[in-house]
């Protein structure tokens, strides 16, 4: 989906704020290298590039197993790392959803449809 609709993926990613850096700072971890070392001690070996991206930008996706280790290392919950911003989600709704007008759906039957067996 990201390759076919890059604008949409970027917009949806911006509706959730990734809070790794602030959460880590609240626990005395100020550098990504320190966070990477602690993750490695907990069993999550990641590249320096991936750690840098997690530290500075909102990831497009993250494995649940990785999220579990991050939360364990920081002693936090996923809700502290991913902050939902509902006002940004509401701004992404198409205008039809705001007016309550639903597009008319036309039922189309498939070709050469047979009658089910009796």
Secondary structure, DSSP 8 states (H G I E B T S, - for coil): -TTT-HHHHHHHHTTEEE-HHHHHHHTT--SHHHHHHHHHHTT----HHHHHHHHHS--S---HHHHHHHHHHHT--HHHHEEE-HHHHHHTS-HHHHHT----------TT------
